[in-house]
Amino acid sequence: MSSTAFIHDDFLLSTATARRLYHEHAAAQGIIDYHCHLPPQDLAANRQFTNLFEIWLEGDHYKWRAMRANGVSERYCTGDASPAEKFKAWAAAVPHTLGNPLYHWTHLELARYFGITELLDADSAERIWHTANEQLATPQLSTQGILKKFGVETVCTTDDPADDLAHHIALSQSDLGTKILPTFRPDAALAVHRTDFFNAWLDRLQAASGMEIRALDDLLAALNQRADFFHAQGCRLSDHGLDFCPATACGEGEAAAIFAKARAAQPVDSEEQTRYASFIMLFLGRLYAERGWTMQLHLGALRNNNTRLFRTLGPDKGFDSIGDFPQAVTLARFLDTLDTEDKLPRTILYNLNPADNYVFATMIGNFQDGTLAGKVQFGSGWWFLDQKEAMEWQMKALANLGLLSRFVGMVTDSRSFMSYPRHEYFRRTLCNLLGQQIEAGEIPADLDLVGGMVRGICHDNAQSYFGFPA
């Protein structure tokens, strides 16, 4: 064990001013995790994890990518190796992740969940495995215990319109202090080009809504009904994962004809899918505006690039990357159409390609209308960009071209209950950036002024922006 802990009180805080900003204004703020992929069933059951693999490695494609790059066999990533074997394979890979945010996250998470400050490697793996597993058996590290431990005030999960939200309903009737709210994620409604998947999803939506879905009008009515149901359960956000925002002109009659082809299991080509998706996205944007929801658009992922391993392992196994899709023209057209109708909801744009940071940071300025501070947001760095350098890029672009002070801050965007230190990591990065600017004389050395901005970005802006139910 190192004589000086790698993770310490002033981790990532390089100046005295940064340290004051963090410790006096950021550290104690509660967490509003307005976008994540935590399983609601694990929260409702107050799941107790058996071992460090279950809570930390199961399903973590970030770690799998690093392990593969380090020459680790797939057996220790997604294969049939035991949980202990997989953990030890990860531990042996950790020293090779120096310079990768995984090294920071790994040790920050071990410190914050288990009080472990020893560096993880092949030699320490056995000790850390047993120490962490003992603590995982305690109530403080059940799923609900974790939310209390980290001061999580609100969690917004990601949910299909066909979900029955039974776990959310059960949680709303519990004494859990954290609000667990659903988010409306209707990506399947756009997938007319995947006819088998689309029709299976429509059958699920029929069952959830109690409405027969034979034509486009039926689908629109069912989506509207499910949105009402989600709203009653506290939903105030939607979310979409898109290559780019579709915005090709498509009338209702044309969209209905494309829907009919898909419902009849006839092939739908990519041009038809884009036109149909454009129609559905405008319908949904209006639906969100009518309910006062926030629309989130996650744009730019290039998914499932390795055909051989996609066929073997399936999606979400670590074979995705940043896409270089053109974003500006269709995104502007989509937002402008809704704005022209006075139907543009609160909107958060998440960019995956750092080359487009200035595109997104200027795009949001086109549609601020004075009705709400920061109505259209340039969202936090996500996926490949949720690390220190890319967070700084995003915040600098927003500060240069918009109002960083109105930013609604960080999300975990994670399926893992080990991800809450990402908020700390973000807050330290934010305070370090502002502290450096103060000490360089670029912004005033007024810690009341800048400290208020820090509190807003870490917590208060999100609290006032989303309008969560009391």
C-alpha positions in Angstrom: 0.0 0.0 0.0 1.3 3.5 -0.9 2.2 5.6 2.1 0.2 8.5 0.6 -3.3 7.7 -0.6 -3.9 8.4 -4.3 -7.5 9.5 -3.6 -7.3 12.3 -1.0 -9.3 15.3 0.1 -7.9 17.6 -2.6 -7.8 15.0 -5.5 -7.9 16.9 -8.9 -7.9 20.3 -7.1 -4.7 21.9 -8.3 -5.1 25.4 -6.7 -6.0 26.8 -3.3 -9.0 28.5 -4.9 -10.2 25.3 -6.5 -10.0 23.6 -3.1 -12.1 26.3 -1.4 -14.7 26.2 -4.2 -15.1 22.5 -3.9 -15.1 22.0 -0.2 -17.1 25.1 0.6 -19.6 25.1 -2.2 -19.8 21.8 -4.1 -19.0 18.8 -1.9 -22.1 19.0 0.4 -24.6 19.5 -2.4 -27.2 16.7 -2.9 -27.4 14.7 -6.1 -30.1 15.1 -8.7 -29.4 12.2 -11.1 -31.8 13.2 -13.8 -30.6 10.7 -16.4 -29.4 7.1 -15.6 -30.1 3.5 -16.5 -30.4 2.0 -13.1 -32.7 -1.0 -13.0 -35.9 0.0 -11.1 -36.4 -3.6 -10.1 -33.1 -3.5 -8.1 -34.2 -0.4 -6.3 -37.7 -1.7 -5.5 -36.2 -5.0 -4.2 -33.5 -3.1 -2.3 -31.0 -5.5 -3.9 -28.0 -6.6 -1.8 -25.1 -7.4 -4.0 -23.3 -10.7 -3.3 -19.8 -9.5 -4.4 -17.8 -6.8 -6.1 -18.2 -8.3 -9.5 -22.0 -8.0 -9.3 -22.1 -4.3 -8.4 -19.0 -3.2 -10.3 -18.1 -5.4 -13.3 -21.3 -7.0 -14.5 -22.3 -5.3 -17.7 -19.5 -2.7 -17.7 -18.4 -2.3 -21.3 -16.0 0.5 -20.3 -14.0 -2.1 -18.4 -14.4 -4.7 -21.1 -12.9 -2.4 -23.7 -9.8 -1.8 -21.5 -9.4 -5.5 -20.7 -9.6 -6.5 -24.4 -7.0 -3.8 -25.2 -4.8 -5.3 -22.6 -5.0 -8.7 -24.2 -7.5 -10.3 -21.8 -9.6 -13.1 -23.2 -13.3 -12.6 -23.7 -13.9 -15.4 -21.2 -13.0 -12.9 -18.4 -15.1 -10.1 -19.9 -18.5 -11.5 -21.0 -17.6 -15.2 -20.9 -18.0 -18.1 -18.4 -15.2 -17.3 -16.0 -16.2 -17.1 -12.3 -17.0 -13.7 -10.7 -13.7 -13.9 -8.7 -11.7 -14.7 -11.8 -13.2 -11.8 -13.8 -12.5 -9.4 -10.9 -8.9 -10.5 -10.7 -8.5 -10.2 -14.5 -9.8 -6.6 -14.2 -7.5 -5.9 -11.2 -4.5 -7.1 -13.2 -5.5 -4.7 -16.1 -5.9 -1.6 -13.9 -2.2 -0.6 -13.7 -2.3 -0.5 -17.5 -5.1 2.1 -17.5 -2.9 5.0 -16.3 -4.1 8.1 -18.2 -7.5 6.5 -18.8 -10.4 7.9 -16.6 -11.0 4.3 -15.6 -8.0 4.6 -13.3 -9.5 7.6 -11.6 -13.0 6.2 -11.4 -11.7 2.8 -10.1 -9.9 4.3 -7.1 -12.5 7.0 -6.4 -15.2 4.3 -6.2 -13.2 2.0 -4.0 -12.5 4.9 -1.7 -16.0 6.2 -1.5 -17.9 2.9 -1.2 -15.5 0.9 0.9 -12.9 3.3 2.3 -10.2 1.4 0.4 -7.3 3.6 -0.6 -4.9 0.8 -1.6 -4.1 0.8 -5.3 -5.9 -2.0 -7.2 -3.5 -4.4 -9.0 -2.9 -8.2 -9.2 -1.2 -8.2 -5.8 -4.0 -6.3 -3.9 -6.9 -8.0 -5.7 -7.5 -10.8 -3.2 -7.5 -8.4 -0.2 -9.8 -5.8 -1.9 -12.1 -8.6 -3.1 -12.7 -9.9 0.5 -12.8 -6.4 2.1 -15.4 -5.1 -0.3 -17.5 -8.2 -0.3 -17.8 -8.1 3.5 -19.1 -4.5 3.3 -21.5 -5.3 0.5 -23.4 -7.5 2.9 -24.3 -4.5 5.1 -27.5 -2.4 4.7 -25.5 0.7 3.9 -24.5 -0.8 0.6 -27.9 -2.2 -0.6 -29.3 -0.3 -3.6 -31.4 2.0 -1.4 -28.6 2.3 1.2 -26.3 3.6 -1.6 -28.7 6.4 -2.5 -28.8 7.5 1.2 -25.0 7.2 1.5 -24.4 9.6 -1.4 -27.2 12.0 -0.7 -29.2 11.2 -3.9 -32.4 13.3 -3.9 -33.8 12.3 -7.3 -33.2 9.5 -9.7 -34.7 9.4 -13.2 -34.5 6.0 -14.8 -34.9 5.3 -18.5 -38.1 3.4 -19.4 -39.9 2.2 -22.4 -43.5 3.4 -23.0 -44.5 -0.3 -22.9 -43.2 -0.7 -19.4 -45.9 -1.1 -16.7 -43.8 1.0 -14.2 -44.8 -1.4 -11.4 -41.5 -0.9 -9.6 -41.8 2.8 -9.7 -45.3 2.6 -8.3 -44.1 0.4 -5.5 -41.2 2.8 -4.8 -43.5 5.8 -4.7 -45.4 4.0 -1.9 -42.3 3.2 0.1 -40.5 5.3 2.7 -37.4 5.7 0.5 -36.3 9.4 0.8 -35.0 9.5 -2.8 -37.6 10.2 -5.5 -37.4 7.5 -8.2 -39.0 8.8 -11.3 -39.4 7.3 -14.8 -38.2 8.8 -18.1 -40.1 8.2 -21.3 -37.7 6.6 -23.9 -39.7 5.8 -27.1 -36.9 4.9 -29.4 -38.6 1.7 -30.5 -41.4 3.8 -32.0 -39.0 5.0 -34.7 -37.7 1.5 -35.6 -40.0 0.7 -38.6 -37.0 -0.6 -40.5 -36.5 -3.4 -38.0 -39.9 -5.0 -38.7 -39.7 -8.0 -36.4 -38.5 -5.9 -33.5 -41.0 -3.1 -34.3 -44.0 -5.4 -34.4 -43.0 -7.3 -31.2 -42.7 -3.9 -29.5 -46.1 -2.8 -30.8 -47.6 -5.9 -29.3 -46.1 -5.0 -26.0 -47.4 -1.5 -26.3 -50.9 -2.8 -27.1 -50.8 -4.9 -23.9 -49.6 -1.9 -21.8 -52.1 0.6 -23.2 -55.0 -1.7 -23.6 -55.4 -0.3 -27.1 -55.3 -2.2 -30.4 -52.6 -0.8 -32.7 -53.3 -1.5 -36.3 -52.6 1.9 -37.9 -50.5 5.0 -37.3 -53.4 6.8 -35.5 -53.6 3.9 -33.1 -49.9 4.2 -32.3 -50.1 8.0 -31.7 -53.1 7.5 -29.4 -51.3 4.8 -27.5 -48.1 7.0 -27.1 -50.3 9.8 -25.9 -52.0 7.5 -23.4 -48.8 6.1 -22.1 -47.3 9.6 -21.7 -50.3 10.5 -19.5 -49.6 7.4 -17.4 -45.9 8.2 -17.1 -46.8 11.8 -16.1 -49.0 10.5 -13.3 -46.1 8.5 -12.0 -43.9 11.6 -11.8 -42.2 11.5 -15.2 -41.0 14.9 -16.4 -38.4 14.0 -18.9 -38.1 12.1 -22.2 -35.0 10.7 -23.8 -33.9 9.7 -27.3 -30.7 7.9 -28.5 -30.2 8.9 -32.1 -27.4 8.9 -34.7 -28.6 12.4 -35.7 -31.9 14.2 -35.3 -34.2 13.3 -38.3 -36.0 16.2 -39.9 -37.1 15.3 -43.4 -40.5 16.5 -44.4 -43.2 13.8 -44.0 -46.9 14.3 -44.0 -49.2 12.1 -41.8 -50.5 10.2 -44.9 -47.0 9.2 -45.9 -46.1 8.3 -42.4 -49.2 6.2 -42.1 -48.3 4.3 -45.3 -44.8 3.6 -44.0 -46.2 2.4 -40.7 -48.7 0.1 -42.6 -45.8 -1.5 -44.5 -43.9 -2.2 -41.3 -47.0 -3.5 -39.5 -47.5 -5.9 -42.4 -43.9 -7.0 -42.0 -42.9 -5.6 -45.4 -39.4 -4.1 -45.8 -38.9 -0.4 -45.0 -35.8 1.2 -46.5 -33.6 3.7 -44.8 -35.1 6.7 -46.6 -38.6 5.7 -45.5 -37.4 5.2 -42.0 -35.9 8.7 -41.8 -39.0 10.3 -43.1 -41.2 8.3 -40.7 -38.9 9.0 -37.8 -39.0 12.7 -38.6 -42.8 12.7 -38.4 -42.8 10.7 -35.1 -40.2 13.0 -33.5 -42.2 16.1 -34.2 -45.3 14.4 -32.8 -43.4 13.5 -29.6 -41.8 17.0 -29.3 -45.3 18.5 -29.3 -46.5 15.9 -26.8 -43.6 16.8 -24.4 -44.3 20.5 -24.7 -47.9 20.1 -23.8 -46.9 18.3 -20.6 -44.1 20.6 -19.6 -41.5 17.9 -20.0 -37.8 18.2 -20.8 -36.8 16.5 -24.1 -33.3 14.9 -24.0 -31.5 14.1 -27.3 -28.4 11.9 -27.1 -26.8 12.3 -30.5 -23.9 10.8 -32.3 -23.1 7.2 -31.3 -21.9 4.8 -33.9 -23.0 1.5 -32.6 -22.2 -2.2 -33.0 -19.1 -1.7 -35.3 -17.7 -5.2 -34.9 -20.0 -7.5 -36.8 -18.4 -10.7 -35.7 -18.6 -10.0 -32.0 -22.1 -8.4 -32.4 -23.3 -11.6 -33.8 -21.7 -13.6 -31.0 -22.3 -11.3 -28.0 -25.1 -8.9 -29.0 -25.4 -5.2 -28.4 -24.0 -3.0 -25.6 -20.8 -5.1 -25.2 -18.3 -2.4 -25.9 -18.0 -2.2 -29.7 -19.5 1.3 -30.1 -17.6 4.5 -30.9 -18.0 8.2 -31.7 -19.8 8.8 -35.0 -19.1 11.7 -37.4 -22.7 12.2 -38.5 -23.6 15.7 -39.8 -25.7 17.2 -37.0 -26.3 20.9 -37.5 -28.8 21.2 -40.4 -31.4 18.6 -39.4 -31.1 19.5 -35.7 -31.8 23.1 -36.5 -34.7 22.2 -38.7 -36.3 20.0 -36.1 -36.0 22.5 -33.3 -37.1 25.3 -35.6 -40.2 23.5 -36.6 -41.3 23.0 -33.0 -40.3 26.6 -32.1 -42.3 28.0 -35.0 -45.4 26.2 -33.6 -44.6 27.4 -30.1 -44.2 23.7 -29.2 -40.5 23.5 -28.4 -40.2 21.9 -25.0 -37.3 22.3 -22.6 -34.5 20.5 -24.4 -31.1 19.1 -23.5 -28.7 18.3 -26.4 -25.9 15.8 -25.6 -23.1 15.6 -28.1 -20.8 12.6 -28.5 -18.4 14.1 -31.0 -16.1 16.8 -29.5 -15.6 18.2 -33.0 -19.3 19.3 -32.7 -19.0 21.0 -29.3 -19.2 24.5 -30.8 -22.0 23.4 -33.2 -24.1 22.4 -30.2 -23.1 25.3 -28.0 -24.2 27.8 -30.7 -27.3 25.8 -31.6 -28.8 26.2 -28.1 -28.5 29.9 -28.4 -30.8 29.9 -31.5 -33.8 28.7 -29.4 -33.6 30.5 -26.1 -36.8 32.5 -25.9 -36.6 34.3 -22.6 -39.3 32.2 -20.9 -36.9 30.2 -18.8 -33.3 30.6 -18.0 -31.3 28.0 -20.0 -34.4 26.5 -21.6 -32.3 24.8 -24.2 -29.2 23.2 -22.7 -25.9 21.8 -24.0 -25.8 18.7 -21.9 -22.9 17.3 -19.9 -20.2 15.2 -21.6 -21.5 11.6 -22.0 -20.2 8.1 -22.8 -16.7 8.6 -24.3 -16.8 12.3 -23.1 -17.7 11.9 -19.4 -14.0 12.3 -18.3 -12.0 15.3 -17.1 -10.6 16.6 -20.4 -13.9 16.3 -22.3 -15.9 17.7 -19.4 -13.6 20.8 -19.6 -14.1 21.0 -23.4 -17.9 20.9 -23.0 -17.9 23.5 -20.2 -15.5 25.8 -22.0 -17.6 25.7 -25.2 -20.7 26.4 -23.2 -19.0 29.3 -21.3 -17.6 30.8 -24.4 -20.8 30.7 -26.4 -23.6 30.6 -23.9 -24.1 30.7 -20.1 -22.2 28.2 -18.1 -23.9 29.6 -15.0 -27.3 28.2 -16.2 -25.9 24.7 -16.8 -28.0 21.9 -15.2 -24.8 19.8 -14.5 -23.8 16.2 -14.4 -25.6 12.8 -14.7 -24.4 9.3 -14.1 -25.9 8.0 -17.4 -25.0 4.6 -15.9 -26.5 1.1 -15.2 -24.1 0.7 -12.2 -24.8 1.5 -8.6 -21.1 2.2 -8.3 -21.3 5.3 -10.4 -22.3 8.0 -7.9 -18.7 9.3 -7.5 -19.0 10.5 -11.1 -20.8 13.5 -9.6 -17.9 14.1 -7.3 -15.4 13.7 -10.2 -17.4 16.3 -12.2 -17.6 18.7 -9.3 -13.9 18.5 -8.7 -13.3 19.1 -12.4 -15.7 22.1 -12.4 -14.1 23.7 -9.3 -10.6 23.1 -10.6 -11.4 24.7 -13.9 -13.0 27.8 -12.3 -10.2 27.9 -9.6 -7.6 28.1 -12.4 -9.5 30.9 -14.1 -9.7 32.9 -10.9 -6.0 32.5 -10.2 -5.2 33.5 -13.7 -7.3 36.6 -13.3 -9.8 35.6 -16.0 -12.8 35.8 -13.7 -13.1 37.7 -10.4 -11.7 36.3 -7.1 -15.2 36.6 -5.6 -15.9 33.3 -4.0 -19.5 34.3 -3.1 -20.2 35.0 -6.8 -18.4 32.0 -8.2 -19.4 29.8 -5.3 -23.1 30.5 -6.1 -22.4 29.5 -9.7 -20.9 26.3 -8.5 -23.9 25.5 -6.3 -26.2 26.2 -9.2 -24.4 23.9 -11.6 -24.0 21.1 -9.1 -27.6 21.1 -7.8 -29.8 24.2 -7.8 -30.2 24.7 -11.5 -31.5 21.2 -12.0 -33.8 21.5 -9.0 -35.5 24.5 -10.5 -35.3 23.5 -14.2 -37.1 20.2 -14.3 -40.2 20.9 -12.2 -40.2 17.5 -10.5 -43.4 16.7 -8.5 -43.3 17.6 -4.8 
